[in-house]
Amino acid sequence: MECHSRKITQVDGCAITMDLRGHGDSDWSHGGDYELSDFSEDVAFLIDTLEIQPSLVGASLGGLVGICLEGRYSSGSFSSSAR
């Protein structure tokens, strides 16, 4: 993410990163498994709370979350790069 952050700030942008539930430094709920929709709802909550029109970058699971979000928002609400 560091290389993307440098490029984003060069065009007067801001990079926001988050750990998905059960990944990175976030807690894992012992109540059950997470669904892809749980992750996309978390990211959607962040987008809505911050009232931003982001460009999403995701690899592997993050890419799948980005694809799920494309169906949630109207065309042109954000750009994504899923790999």
mmCIF file of the N, C-alpha and C atoms, coordinates in Angstrom:
data_MODEL
# 
_entry.id   MODEL 
# 
loop_
_atom_site.group_PDB 
_atom_site.id 
_atom_site.type_symbol 
_atom_site.label_atom_id 
_atom_site.label_alt_id 
_atom_site.label_comp_id 
_atom_site.label_asym_id 
_atom_site.label_entity_id 
_atom_site.label_seq_id 
_atom_site.pdbx_PDB_ins_code 
_atom_site.Cartn_x 
_atom_site.Cartn_y 
_atom_site.Cartn_z 
_atom_site.occupancy 
_atom_site.B_iso_or_equiv 
_atom_site.pdbx_formal_charge 
_atom_site.auth_seq_id 
_atom_site.auth_comp_id 
_atom_site.auth_asym_id 
_atom_site.auth_atom_id 
_atom_site.pdbx_PDB_model_num 
ATOM 1   N N  . MET A 1 1  ? 0.823   -1.196  0.000   1.00 0.00 ? 1  MET A N  1 
ATOM 2   C CA . MET A 1 1  ? 0.000   0.000   0.000   1.00 0.00 ? 1  MET A CA 1 
ATOM 3   C C  . MET A 1 1  ? 0.861   1.251   0.000   1.00 0.00 ? 1  MET A C  1 
ATOM 4   N N  . GLU A 1 2  ? 2.056   1.140   0.516   1.00 0.00 ? 2  GLU A N  1 
ATOM 5   C CA . GLU A 1 2  ? 2.923   2.317   0.605   1.00 0.00 ? 2  GLU A CA 1 
ATOM 6   C C  . GLU A 1 2  ? 3.174   2.944   -0.762  1.00 0.00 ? 2  GLU A C  1 
ATOM 7   N N  . CYS A 1 3  ? 3.409   2.120   -1.794  1.00 0.00 ? 3  CYS A N  1 
ATOM 8   C CA . CYS A 1 3  ? 3.667   2.686   -3.123  1.00 0.00 ? 3  CYS A CA 1 
ATOM 9   C C  . CYS A 1 3  ? 2.429   3.399   -3.656  1.00 0.00 ? 3  CYS A C  1 
ATOM 10  N N  . HIS A 1 4  ? 1.236   2.864   -3.366  1.00 0.00 ? 4  HIS A N  1 
ATOM 11  C CA . HIS A 1 4  ? 0.009   3.532   -3.800  1.00 0.00 ? 4  HIS A CA 1 
ATOM 12  C C  . HIS A 1 4  ? -0.187  4.838   -3.039  1.00 0.00 ? 4  HIS A C  1 
ATOM 13  N N  . SER A 1 5  ? 0.135   4.853   -1.756  1.00 0.00 ? 5  SER A N  1 
ATOM 14  C CA . SER A 1 5  ? -0.018  6.064   -0.947  1.00 0.00 ? 5  SER A CA 1 
ATOM 15  C C  . SER A 1 5  ? 0.826   7.200   -1.494  1.00 0.00 ? 5  SER A C  1 
ATOM 16  N N  . ARG A 1 6  ? 2.058   6.889   -1.888  1.00 0.00 ? 6  ARG A N  1 
ATOM 17  C CA . ARG A 1 6  ? 2.923   7.938   -2.434  1.00 0.00 ? 6  ARG A CA 1 
ATOM 18  C C  . ARG A 1 6  ? 2.337   8.511   -3.713  1.00 0.00 ? 6  ARG A C  1 
ATOM 19  N N  . LYS A 1 7  ? 1.825   7.663   -4.585  1.00 0.00 ? 7  LYS A N  1 
ATOM 20  C CA . LYS A 1 7  ? 1.251   8.137   -5.847  1.00 0.00 ? 7  LYS A CA 1 
ATOM 21  C C  . LYS A 1 7  ? -0.017  8.944   -5.601  1.00 0.00 ? 7  LYS A C  1 
ATOM 22  N N  . ILE A 1 8  ? -0.842  8.504   -4.664  1.00 0.00 ? 8  ILE A N  1 
ATOM 23  C CA . ILE A 1 8  ? -2.094  9.200   -4.371  1.00 0.00 ? 8  ILE A CA 1 
ATOM 24  C C  . ILE A 1 8  ? -1.821  10.597  -3.839  1.00 0.00 ? 8  ILE A C  1 
ATOM 25  N N  . THR A 1 9  ? -0.877  10.721  -2.922  1.00 0.00 ? 9  THR A N  1 
ATOM 26  C CA . THR A 1 9  ? -0.595  12.040  -2.352  1.00 0.00 ? 9  THR A CA 1 
ATOM 27  C C  . THR A 1 9  ? 0.040   12.972  -3.369  1.00 0.00 ? 9  THR A C  1 
ATOM 28  N N  . GLN A 1 10 ? 0.661   12.425  -4.408  1.00 0.00 ? 10 GLN A N  1 
ATOM 29  C CA . GLN A 1 10 ? 1.238   13.264  -5.457  1.00 0.00 ? 10 GLN A CA 1 
ATOM 30  C C  . GLN A 1 10 ? 0.153   13.959  -6.277  1.00 0.00 ? 10 GLN A C  1 
ATOM 31  N N  . VAL A 1 11 ? -1.060  13.429  -6.282  1.00 0.00 ? 11 VAL A N  1 
ATOM 32  C CA . VAL A 1 11 ? -2.164  14.045  -7.025  1.00 0.00 ? 11 VAL A CA 1 
ATOM 33  C C  . VAL A 1 11 ? -3.181  14.660  -6.060  1.00 0.00 ? 11 VAL A C  1 
ATOM 34  N N  . ASP A 1 12 ? -2.686  15.103  -4.893  1.00 0.00 ? 12 ASP A N  1 
ATOM 35  C CA . ASP A 1 12 ? -3.515  15.785  -3.904  1.00 0.00 ? 12 ASP A CA 1 
ATOM 36  C C  . ASP A 1 12 ? -4.638  14.888  -3.394  1.00 0.00 ? 12 ASP A C  1 
ATOM 37  N N  . GLY A 1 13 ? -4.320  13.641  -3.122  1.00 0.00 ? 13 GLY A N  1 
ATOM 38  C CA . GLY A 1 13 ? -5.306  12.697  -2.603  1.00 0.00 ? 13 GLY A CA 1 
ATOM 39  C C  . GLY A 1 13 ? -4.937  12.228  -1.208  1.00 0.00 ? 13 GLY A C  1 
ATOM 40  N N  . CYS A 1 14 ? -5.716  11.304  -0.712  1.00 0.00 ? 14 CYS A N  1 
ATOM 41  C CA . CYS A 1 14 ? -5.527  10.758  0.625   1.00 0.00 ? 14 CYS A CA 1 
ATOM 42  C C  . CYS A 1 14 ? -5.733  9.246   0.553   1.00 0.00 ? 14 CYS A C  1 
ATOM 43  N N  . ALA A 1 15 ? -4.871  8.489   1.196   1.00 0.00 ? 15 ALA A N  1 
ATOM 44  C CA . ALA A 1 15 ? -5.004  7.030   1.230   1.00 0.00 ? 15 ALA A CA 1 
ATOM 45  C C  . ALA A 1 15 ? -5.572  6.606   2.578   1.00 0.00 ? 15 ALA A C  1 
ATOM 46  N N  . ILE A 1 16 ? -6.632  5.830   2.546   1.00 0.00 ? 16 ILE A N  1 
ATOM 47  C CA . ILE A 1 16 ? -7.239  5.282   3.755   1.00 0.00 ? 16 ILE A CA 1 
ATOM 48  C C  . ILE A 1 16 ? -7.158  3.767   3.633   1.00 0.00 ? 16 ILE A C  1 
ATOM 49  N N  . THR A 1 17 ? -6.586  3.128   4.625   1.00 0.00 ? 17 THR A N  1 
ATOM 50  C CA . THR A 1 17 ? -6.518  1.669   4.619   1.00 0.00 ? 17 THR A CA 1 
ATOM 51  C C  . THR A 1 17 ? -7.286  1.132   5.816   1.00 0.00 ? 17 THR A C  1 
ATOM 52  N N  . MET A 1 18 ? -7.804  -0.071  5.671   1.00 0.00 ? 18 MET A N  1 
ATOM 53  C CA . MET A 1 18 ? -8.520  -0.688  6.783   1.00 0.00 ? 18 MET A CA 1 
ATOM 54  C C  . MET A 1 18 ? -8.274  -2.184  6.775   1.00 0.00 ? 18 MET A C  1 
ATOM 55  N N  . ASP A 1 19 ? -8.274  -2.765  7.954   1.00 0.00 ? 19 ASP A N  1 
ATOM 56  C CA . ASP A 1 19 ? -8.210  -4.213  8.075   1.00 0.00 ? 19 ASP A CA 1 
ATOM 57  C C  . ASP A 1 19 ? -9.633  -4.745  8.038   1.00 0.00 ? 19 ASP A C  1 
ATOM 58  N N  . LEU A 1 20 ? -9.874  -5.721  7.195   1.00 0.00 ? 20 LEU A N  1 
ATOM 59  C CA . LEU A 1 20 ? -11.182 -6.363  7.171   1.00 0.00 ? 20 LEU A CA 1 
ATOM 60  C C  . LEU A 1 20 ? -11.357 -7.196  8.436   1.00 0.00 ? 20 LEU A C  1 
ATOM 61  N N  . ARG A 1 21 ? -12.603 -7.476  8.791   1.00 0.00 ? 21 ARG A N  1 
ATOM 62  C CA . ARG A 1 21 ? -12.879 -8.289  9.978   1.00 0.00 ? 21 ARG A CA 1 
ATOM 63  C C  . ARG A 1 21 ? -12.052 -9.572  9.959   1.00 0.00 ? 21 ARG A C  1 
ATOM 64  N N  . GLY A 1 22 ? -11.404 -9.847  11.080  1.00 0.00 ? 22 GLY A N  1 
ATOM 65  C CA . GLY A 1 22 ? -10.636 -11.079 11.191  1.00 0.00 ? 22 GLY A CA 1 
ATOM 66  C C  . GLY A 1 22 ? -9.310  -11.075 10.458  1.00 0.00 ? 22 GLY A C  1 
ATOM 67  N N  . HIS A 1 23 ? -8.912  -9.941  9.898   1.00 0.00 ? 23 HIS A N  1 
ATOM 68  C CA . HIS A 1 23 ? -7.658  -9.837  9.152   1.00 0.00 ? 23 HIS A CA 1 
ATOM 69  C C  . HIS A 1 23 ? -6.803  -8.724  9.756   1.00 0.00 ? 23 HIS A C  1 
ATOM 70  N N  . GLY A 1 24 ? -5.490  -8.838  9.575   1.00 0.00 ? 24 GLY A N  1 
ATOM 71  C CA . GLY A 1 24 ? -4.592  -7.805  10.088  1.00 0.00 ? 24 GLY A CA 1 
ATOM 72  C C  . GLY A 1 24 ? -4.700  -7.680  11.594  1.00 0.00 ? 24 GLY A C  1 
ATOM 73  N N  . ASP A 1 25 ? -4.869  -6.458  12.075  1.00 0.00 ? 25 ASP A N  1 
ATOM 74  C CA . ASP A 1 25 ? -4.952  -6.210  13.515  1.00 0.00 ? 25 ASP A CA 1 
ATOM 75  C C  . ASP A 1 25 ? -6.383  -6.199  14.043  1.00 0.00 ? 25 ASP A C  1 
ATOM 76  N N  . SER A 1 26 ? -7.368  -6.511  13.197  1.00 0.00 ? 26 SER A N  1 
ATOM 77  C CA . SER A 1 26 ? -8.757  -6.498  13.661  1.00 0.00 ? 26 SER A CA 1 
ATOM 78  C C  . SER A 1 26 ? -9.064  -7.779  14.434  1.00 0.00 ? 26 SER A C  1 
ATOM 79  N N  . ASP A 1 27 ? -10.107 -7.727  15.236  1.00 0.00 ? 27 ASP A N  1 
ATOM 80  C CA . ASP A 1 27 ? -10.515 -8.889  16.026  1.00 0.00 ? 27 ASP A CA 1 
ATOM 81  C C  . ASP A 1 27 ? -11.262 -9.893  15.169  1.00 0.00 ? 27 ASP A C  1 
ATOM 82  N N  . TRP A 1 28 ? -11.229 -11.147 15.606  1.00 0.00 ? 28 TRP A N  1 
ATOM 83  C CA . TRP A 1 28 ? -11.976 -12.224 14.957  1.00 0.00 ? 28 TRP A CA 1 
ATOM 84  C C  . TRP A 1 28 ? -13.112 -12.611 15.884  1.00 0.00 ? 28 TRP A C  1 
ATOM 85  N N  . SER A 1 29 ? -14.324 -12.621 15.370  1.00 0.00 ? 29 SER A N  1 
ATOM 86  C CA . SER A 1 29 ? -15.479 -13.022 16.162  1.00 0.00 ? 29 SER A CA 1 
ATOM 87  C C  . SER A 1 29 ? -15.507 -14.543 16.252  1.00 0.00 ? 29 SER A C  1 
ATOM 88  N N  . HIS A 1 30 ? -15.660 -15.039 17.438  1.00 0.00 ? 30 HIS A N  1 
ATOM 89  C CA . HIS A 1 30 ? -15.726 -16.490 17.619  1.00 0.00 ? 30 HIS A CA 1 
ATOM 90  C C  . HIS A 1 30 ? -17.135 -17.013 17.372  1.00 0.00 ? 30 HIS A C  1 
ATOM 91  N N  . GLY A 1 31 ? -18.045 -16.124 16.977  1.00 0.00 ? 31 GLY A N  1 
ATOM 92  C CA . GLY A 1 31 ? -19.435 -16.508 16.754  1.00 0.00 ? 31 GLY A CA 1 
ATOM 93  C C  . GLY A 1 31 ? -19.693 -17.182 15.424  1.00 0.00 ? 31 GLY A C  1 
ATOM 94  N N  . GLY A 1 32 ? -18.757 -17.163 14.523  1.00 0.00 ? 32 GLY A N  1 
ATOM 95  C CA . GLY A 1 32 ? -18.987 -17.799 13.233  1.00 0.00 ? 32 GLY A CA 1 
ATOM 96  C C  . GLY A 1 32 ? -18.100 -17.237 12.152  1.00 0.00 ? 32 GLY A C  1 
ATOM 97  N N  . ASP A 1 33 ? -18.300 -17.737 10.964  1.00 0.00 ? 33 ASP A N  1 
ATOM 98  C CA . ASP A 1 33 ? -17.511 -17.293 9.822   1.00 0.00 ? 33 ASP A CA 1 
ATOM 99  C C  . ASP A 1 33 ? -18.067 -15.998 9.253   1.00 0.00 ? 33 ASP A C  1 
ATOM 100 N N  . TYR A 1 34 ? -17.208 -15.257 8.582   1.00 0.00 ? 34 TYR A N  1 
ATOM 101 C CA . TYR A 1 34 ? -17.627 -14.031 7.922   1.00 0.00 ? 34 TYR A CA 1 
ATOM 102 C C  . TYR A 1 34 ? -17.980 -14.327 6.474   1.00 0.00 ? 34 TYR A C  1 
ATOM 103 N N  . GLU A 1 35 ? -18.933 -13.587 5.956   1.00 0.00 ? 35 GLU A N  1 
ATOM 104 C CA . GLU A 1 35 ? -19.334 -13.674 4.555   1.00 0.00 ? 35 GLU A CA 1 
ATOM 105 C C  . GLU A 1 35 ? -18.709 -12.498 3.804   1.00 0.00 ? 35 GLU A C  1 
ATOM 106 N N  . LEU A 1 36 ? -18.580 -12.647 2.501   1.00 0.00 ? 36 LEU A N  1 
ATOM 107 C CA . LEU A 1 36 ? -18.066 -11.562 1.669   1.00 0.00 ? 36 LEU A CA 1 
ATOM 108 C C  . LEU A 1 36 ? -18.928 -10.314 1.835   1.00 0.00 ? 36 LEU A C  1 
ATOM 109 N N  . SER A 1 37 ? -20.223 -10.506 2.008   1.00 0.00 ? 37 SER A N  1 
ATOM 110 C CA . SER A 1 37 ? -21.127 -9.363  2.193   1.00 0.00 ? 37 SER A CA 1 
ATOM 111 C C  . SER A 1 37 ? -20.817 -8.601  3.485   1.00 0.00 ? 37 SER A C  1 
ATOM 112 N N  . ASP A 1 38 ? -20.324 -9.289  4.518   1.00 0.00 ? 38 ASP A N  1 
ATOM 113 C CA . ASP A 1 38 ? -19.937 -8.603  5.758   1.00 0.00 ? 38 ASP A CA 1 
ATOM 114 C C  . ASP A 1 38 ? -18.815 -7.605  5.491   1.00 0.00 ? 38 ASP A C  1 
ATOM 115 N N  . PHE A 1 39 ? -17.824 -8.049  4.712   1.00 0.00 ? 39 PHE A N  1 
ATOM 116 C CA . PHE A 1 39 ? -16.695 -7.177  4.402   1.00 0.00 ? 39 PHE A CA 1 
ATOM 117 C C  . PHE A 1 39 ? -17.133 -5.981  3.558   1.00 0.00 ? 39 PHE A C  1 
ATOM 118 N N  . SER A 1 40 ? -17.960 -6.240  2.544   1.00 0.00 ? 40 SER A N  1 
ATOM 119 C CA . SER A 1 40 ? -18.383 -5.136  1.677   1.00 0.00 ? 40 SER A CA 1 
ATOM 120 C C  . SER A 1 40 ? -19.273 -4.154  2.436   1.00 0.00 ? 40 SER A C  1 
ATOM 121 N N  . GLU A 1 41 ? -20.089 -4.654  3.374   1.00 0.00 ? 41 GLU A N  1 
ATOM 122 C CA . GLU A 1 41 ? -20.912 -3.756  4.190   1.00 0.00 ? 41 GLU A CA 1 
ATOM 123 C C  . GLU A 1 41 ? -20.041 -2.883  5.094   1.00 0.00 ? 41 GLU A C  1 
ATOM 124 N N  . ASP A 1 42 ? -18.957 -3.440  5.613   1.00 0.00 ? 42 ASP A N  1 
ATOM 125 C CA . ASP A 1 42 ? -18.035 -2.649  6.444   1.00 0.00 ? 42 ASP A CA 1 
ATOM 126 C C  . ASP A 1 42 ? -17.404 -1.520  5.638   1.00 0.00 ? 42 ASP A C  1 
ATOM 127 N N  . VAL A 1 43 ? -16.958 -1.842  4.428   1.00 0.00 ? 43 VAL A N  1 
ATOM 128 C CA . VAL A 1 43 ? -16.339 -0.819  3.579   1.00 0.00 ? 43 VAL A CA 1 
ATOM 129 C C  . VAL A 1 43 ? -17.385 0.219   3.169   1.00 0.00 ? 43 VAL A C  1 
ATOM 130 N N  . ALA A 1 44 ? -18.598 -0.237  2.838   1.00 0.00 ? 44 ALA A N  1 
ATOM 131 C CA . ALA A 1 44 ? -19.674 0.687   2.475   1.00 0.00 ? 44 ALA A CA 1 
ATOM 132 C C  . ALA A 1 44 ? -19.995 1.625   3.639   1.00 0.00 ? 44 ALA A C  1 
ATOM 133 N N  . PHE A 1 45 ? -19.993 1.095   4.859   1.00 0.00 ? 45 PHE A N  1 
ATOM 134 C CA . PHE A 1 45 ? -20.241 1.923   6.042   1.00 0.00 ? 45 PHE A CA 1 
ATOM 135 C C  . PHE A 1 45 ? -19.180 3.012   6.163   1.00 0.00 ? 45 PHE A C  1 
ATOM 136 N N  . LEU A 1 46 ? -17.922 2.645   5.933   1.00 0.00 ? 46 LEU A N  1 
ATOM 137 C CA . LEU A 1 46 ? -16.835 3.629   5.990   1.00 0.00 ? 46 LEU A CA 1 
ATOM 138 C C  . LEU A 1 46 ? -17.013 4.700   4.918   1.00 0.00 ? 46 LEU A C  1 
ATOM 139 N N  . ILE A 1 47 ? -17.325 4.274   3.692   1.00 0.00 ? 47 ILE A N  1 
ATOM 140 C CA . ILE A 1 47 ? -17.534 5.217   2.584   1.00 0.00 ? 47 ILE A CA 1 
ATOM 141 C C  . ILE A 1 47 ? -18.673 6.177   2.903   1.00 0.00 ? 47 ILE A C  1 
ATOM 142 N N  . ASP A 1 48 ? -19.790 5.628   3.387   1.00 0.00 ? 48 ASP A N  1 
ATOM 143 C CA . ASP A 1 48 ? -20.958 6.457   3.701   1.00 0.00 ? 48 ASP A CA 1 
ATOM 144 C C  . ASP A 1 48 ? -20.689 7.391   4.879   1.00 0.00 ? 48 ASP A C  1 
ATOM 145 N N  . THR A 1 49 ? -20.001 6.886   5.895   1.00 0.00 ? 49 THR A N  1 
ATOM 146 C CA . THR A 1 49 ? -19.704 7.695   7.078   1.00 0.00 ? 49 THR A CA 1 
ATOM 147 C C  . THR A 1 49 ? -18.787 8.867   6.740   1.00 0.00 ? 49 THR A C  1 
ATOM 148 N N  . LEU A 1 50 ? -17.777 8.599   5.920   1.00 0.00 ? 50 LEU A N  1 
ATOM 149 C CA . LEU A 1 50 ? -16.836 9.651   5.543   1.00 0.00 ? 50 LEU A CA 1 
ATOM 150 C C  . LEU A 1 50 ? -17.361 10.535  4.411   1.00 0.00 ? 50 LEU A C  1 
ATOM 151 N N  . GLU A 1 51 ? -18.481 10.123  3.802   1.00 0.00 ? 51 GLU A N  1 
ATOM 152 C CA . GLU A 1 51 ? -19.095 10.861  2.691   1.00 0.00 ? 51 GLU A CA 1 
ATOM 153 C C  . GLU A 1 51 ? -18.069 11.154  1.602   1.00 0.00 ? 51 GLU A C  1 
ATOM 154 N N  . ILE A 1 52 ? -17.441 10.081  1.108   1.00 0.00 ? 52 ILE A N  1 
ATOM 155 C CA . ILE A 1 52 ? -16.406 10.209  0.092   1.00 0.00 ? 52 ILE A CA 1 
ATOM 156 C C  . ILE A 1 52 ? -16.787 9.436   -1.163  1.00 0.00 ? 52 ILE A C  1 
ATOM 157 N N  . GLN A 1 53 ? -16.160 9.790   -2.261  1.00 0.00 ? 53 GLN A N  1 
ATOM 158 C CA . GLN A 1 53 ? -16.273 9.044   -3.513  1.00 0.00 ? 53 GLN A CA 1 
ATOM 159 C C  . GLN A 1 53 ? -14.885 8.477   -3.800  1.00 0.00 ? 53 GLN A C  1 
ATOM 160 N N  . PRO A 1 54 ? -14.616 7.291   -3.276  1.00 0.00 ? 54 PRO A N  1 
ATOM 161 C CA . PRO A 1 54 ? -13.248 6.772   -3.314  1.00 0.00 ? 54 PRO A CA 1 
ATOM 162 C C  . PRO A 1 54 ? -12.870 6.083   -4.617  1.00 0.00 ? 54 PRO A C  1 
ATOM 163 N N  . SER A 1 55 ? -11.588 5.916   -4.773  1.00 0.00 ? 55 SER A N  1 
ATOM 164 C CA . SER A 1 55 ? -11.024 4.983   -5.743  1.00 0.00 ? 55 SER A CA 1 
ATOM 165 C C  . SER A 1 55 ? -10.541 3.805   -4.918  1.00 0.00 ? 55 SER A C  1 
ATOM 166 N N  . LEU A 1 56 ? -11.111 2.646   -5.148  1.00 0.00 ? 56 LEU A N  1 
ATOM 167 C CA . LEU A 1 56 ? -10.765 1.470   -4.354  1.00 0.00 ? 56 LEU A CA 1 
ATOM 168 C C  . LEU A 1 56 ? -9.692  0.650   -5.044  1.00 0.00 ? 56 LEU A C  1 
ATOM 169 N N  . VAL A 1 57 ? -8.735  0.200   -4.269  1.00 0.00 ? 57 VAL A N  1 
ATOM 170 C CA . VAL A 1 57 ? -7.686  -0.690  -4.759  1.00 0.00 ? 57 VAL A CA 1 
ATOM 171 C C  . VAL A 1 57 ? -7.701  -1.918  -3.860  1.00 0.00 ? 57 VAL A C  1 
ATOM 172 N N  . GLY A 1 58 ? -7.841  -3.080  -4.455  1.00 0.00 ? 58 GLY A N  1 
ATOM 173 C CA . GLY A 1 58 ? -7.862  -4.301  -3.660  1.00 0.00 ? 58 GLY A CA 1 
ATOM 174 C C  . GLY A 1 58 ? -7.230  -5.455  -4.404  1.00 0.00 ? 58 GLY A C  1 
ATOM 175 N N  . ALA A 1 59 ? -6.532  -6.299  -3.674  1.00 0.00 ? 59 ALA A N  1 
ATOM 176 C CA . ALA A 1 59 ? -5.944  -7.504  -4.254  1.00 0.00 ? 59 ALA A CA 1 
ATOM 177 C C  . ALA A 1 59 ? -6.549  -8.714  -3.550  1.00 0.00 ? 59 ALA A C  1 
ATOM 178 N N  . SER A 1 60 ? -6.800  -9.756  -4.295  1.00 0.00 ? 60 SER A N  1 
ATOM 179 C CA . SER A 1 60 ? -7.329  -10.998 -3.755  1.00 0.00 ? 60 SER A CA 1 
ATOM 180 C C  . SER A 1 60 ? -8.682  -10.731 -3.078  1.00 0.00 ? 60 SER A C  1 
ATOM 181 N N  . LEU A 1 61 ? -8.798  -10.938 -1.767  1.00 0.00 ? 61 LEU A N  1 
ATOM 182 C CA . LEU A 1 61 ? -10.067 -10.726 -1.078  1.00 0.00 ? 61 LEU A CA 1 
ATOM 183 C C  . LEU A 1 61 ? -10.518 -9.274  -1.196  1.00 0.00 ? 61 LEU A C  1 
ATOM 184 N N  . GLY A 1 62 ? -9.583  -8.340  -1.107  1.00 0.00 ? 62 GLY A N  1 
ATOM 185 C CA . GLY A 1 62 ? -9.930  -6.923  -1.252  1.00 0.00 ? 62 GLY A CA 1 
ATOM 186 C C  . GLY A 1 62 ? -10.499 -6.613  -2.622  1.00 0.00 ? 62 GLY A C  1 
ATOM 187 N N  . GLY A 1 63 ? -10.010 -7.300  -3.646  1.00 0.00 ? 63 GLY A N  1 
ATOM 188 C CA . GLY A 1 63 ? -10.553 -7.141  -4.993  1.00 0.00 ? 63 GLY A CA 1 
ATOM 189 C C  . GLY A 1 63 ? -11.983 -7.644  -5.079  1.00 0.00 ? 63 GLY A C  1 
ATOM 190 N N  . LEU A 1 64 ? -12.266 -8.772  -4.426  1.00 0.00 ? 64 LEU A N  1 
ATOM 191 C CA . LEU A 1 64 ? -13.636 -9.301  -4.400  1.00 0.00 ? 64 LEU A CA 1 
ATOM 192 C C  . LEU A 1 64 ? -14.581 -8.350  -3.678  1.00 0.00 ? 64 LEU A C  1 
ATOM 193 N N  . VAL A 1 65 ? -14.108 -7.763  -2.593  1.00 0.00 ? 65 VAL A N  1 
ATOM 194 C CA . VAL A 1 65 ? -14.922 -6.784  -1.865  1.00 0.00 ? 65 VAL A CA 1 
ATOM 195 C C  . VAL A 1 65 ? -15.234 -5.596  -2.771  1.00 0.00 ? 65 VAL A C  1 
ATOM 196 N N  . GLY A 1 66 ? -14.247 -5.127  -3.526  1.00 0.00 ? 66 GLY A N  1 
ATOM 197 C CA . GLY A 1 66 ? -14.466 -4.022  -4.468  1.00 0.00 ? 66 GLY A CA 1 
ATOM 198 C C  . GLY A 1 66 ? -15.504 -4.365  -5.516  1.00 0.00 ? 66 GLY A C  1 
ATOM 199 N N  . ILE A 1 67 ? -15.458 -5.591  -6.029  1.00 0.00 ? 67 ILE A N  1 
ATOM 200 C CA . ILE A 1 67 ? -16.444 -6.021  -7.027  1.00 0.00 ? 67 ILE A CA 1 
ATOM 201 C C  . ILE A 1 67 ? -17.842 -6.041  -6.411  1.00 0.00 ? 67 ILE A C  1 
ATOM 202 N N  . CYS A 1 68 ? -17.968 -6.521  -5.174  1.00 0.00 ? 68 CYS A N  1 
ATOM 203 C CA . CYS A 1 68 ? -19.272 -6.521  -4.493  1.00 0.00 ? 68 CYS A CA 1 
ATOM 204 C C  . CYS A 1 68 ? -19.797 -5.103  -4.306  1.00 0.00 ? 68 CYS A C  1 
ATOM 205 N N  . LEU A 1 69 ? -18.914 -4.178  -4.009  1.00 0.00 ? 69 LEU A N  1 
ATOM 206 C CA . LEU A 1 69 ? -19.329 -2.791  -3.797  1.00 0.00 ? 69 LEU A CA 1 
ATOM 207 C C  . LEU A 1 69 ? -19.814 -2.139  -5.083  1.00 0.00 ? 69 LEU A C  1 
ATOM 208 N N  . GLU A 1 70 ? -19.271 -2.555  -6.220  1.00 0.00 ? 70 GLU A N  1 
ATOM 209 C CA . GLU A 1 70 ? -19.701 -1.965  -7.492  1.00 0.00 ? 70 GLU A CA 1 
ATOM 210 C C  . GLU A 1 70 ? -21.192 -2.176  -7.717  1.00 0.00 ? 70 GLU A C  1 
ATOM 211 N N  . GLY A 1 71 ? -21.734 -3.283  -7.246  1.00 0.00 ? 71 GLY A N  1 
ATOM 212 C CA . GLY A 1 71 ? -23.158 -3.540  -7.389  1.00 0.00 ? 71 GLY A CA 1 
ATOM 213 C C  . GLY A 1 71 ? -24.012 -2.735  -6.432  1.00 0.00 ? 71 GLY A C  1 
ATOM 214 N N  . ARG A 1 72 ? -23.414 -2.221  -5.386  1.00 0.00 ? 72 ARG A N  1 
ATOM 215 C CA . ARG A 1 72 ? -24.157 -1.486  -4.358  1.00 0.00 ? 72 ARG A CA 1 
ATOM 216 C C  . ARG A 1 72 ? -24.351 -0.010  -4.704  1.00 0.00 ? 72 ARG A C  1 
ATOM 217 N N  . TYR A 1 73 ? -23.377 0.562   -5.376  1.00 0.00 ? 73 TYR A N  1 
ATOM 218 C CA . TYR A 1 73 ? -23.403 1.992   -5.667  1.00 0.00 ? 73 TYR A CA 1 
ATOM 219 C C  . TYR A 1 73 ? -23.722 2.252   -7.131  1.00 0.00 ? 73 TYR A C  1 
ATOM 220 N N  . SER A 1 74 ? -24.262 3.419   -7.402  1.00 0.00 ? 74 SER A N  1 
ATOM 221 C CA . SER A 1 74 ? -24.593 3.778   -8.779  1.00 0.00 ? 74 SER A CA 1 
ATOM 222 C C  . SER A 1 74 ? -23.326 3.943   -9.604  1.00 0.00 ? 74 SER A C  1 
ATOM 223 N N  . SER A 1 75 ? -23.476 3.811   -10.884 1.00 0.00 ? 75 SER A N  1 
ATOM 224 C CA . SER A 1 75 ? -22.347 3.931   -11.801 1.00 0.00 ? 75 SER A CA 1 
ATOM 225 C C  . SER A 1 75 ? -21.677 5.290   -11.631 1.00 0.00 ? 75 SER A C  1 
ATOM 226 N N  . GLY A 1 76 ? -20.365 5.281   -11.541 1.00 0.00 ? 76 GLY A N  1 
ATOM 227 C CA . GLY A 1 76 ? -19.617 6.527   -11.405 1.00 0.00 ? 76 GLY A CA 1 
ATOM 228 C C  . GLY A 1 76 ? -19.421 6.992   -9.977  1.00 0.00 ? 76 GLY A C  1 
ATOM 229 N N  . SER A 1 77 ? -19.962 6.248   -8.986  1.00 0.00 ? 77 SER A N  1 
ATOM 230 C CA . SER A 1 77 ? -19.796 6.654   -7.592  1.00 0.00 ? 77 SER A CA 1 
ATOM 231 C C  . SER A 1 77 ? -18.364 6.513   -7.119  1.00 0.00 ? 77 SER A C  1 
ATOM 232 N N  . PHE A 1 78 ? -17.672 5.518   -7.655  1.00 0.00 ? 78 PHE A N  1 
ATOM 233 C CA . PHE A 1 78 ? -16.266 5.343   -7.334  1.00 0.00 ? 78 PHE A CA 1 
ATOM 234 C C  . PHE A 1 78 ? -15.612 4.531   -8.432  1.00 0.00 ? 78 PHE A C  1 
ATOM 235 N N  . SER A 1 79 ? -14.293 4.573   -8.436  1.00 0.00 ? 79 SER A N  1 
ATOM 236 C CA . SER A 1 79 ? -13.558 3.733   -9.379  1.00 0.00 ? 79 SER A CA 1 
ATOM 237 C C  . SER A 1 79 ? -12.855 2.650   -8.587  1.00 0.00 ? 79 SER A C  1 
ATOM 238 N N  . SER A 1 80 ? -12.673 1.502   -9.202  1.00 0.00 ? 80 SER A N  1 
ATOM 239 C CA . SER A 1 80 ? -12.015 0.407   -8.496  1.00 0.00 ? 80 SER A CA 1 
ATOM 240 C C  . SER A 1 80 ? -10.998 -0.260  -9.397  1.00 0.00 ? 80 SER A C  1 
ATOM 241 N N  . SER A 1 81 ? -10.038 -0.868  -8.754  1.00 0.00 ? 81 SER A N  1 
ATOM 242 C CA . SER A 1 81 ? -9.029  -1.652  -9.449  1.00 0.00 ? 81 SER A CA 1 
ATOM 243 C C  . SER A 1 81 ? -8.932  -2.979  -8.723  1.00 0.00 ? 81 SER A C  1 
ATOM 244 N N  . ALA A 1 82 ? -9.672  -3.964  -9.185  1.00 0.00 ? 82 ALA A N  1 
ATOM 245 C CA . ALA A 1 82 ? -9.694  -5.278  -8.540  1.00 0.00 ? 82 ALA A CA 1 
ATOM 246 C C  . ALA A 1 82 ? -8.754  -6.214  -9.273  1.00 0.00 ? 82 ALA A C  1 
ATOM 247 N N  . ARG A 1 83 ? -7.929  -6.917  -8.537  1.00 0.00 ? 83 ARG A N  1 
ATOM 248 C CA . ARG A 1 83 ? -6.975  -7.863  -9.123  1.00 0.00 ? 83 ARG A CA 1 
ATOM 249 C C  . ARG A 1 83 ? -7.082  -9.192  -8.436  1.00 0.00 ? 83 ARG A C  1 
# 
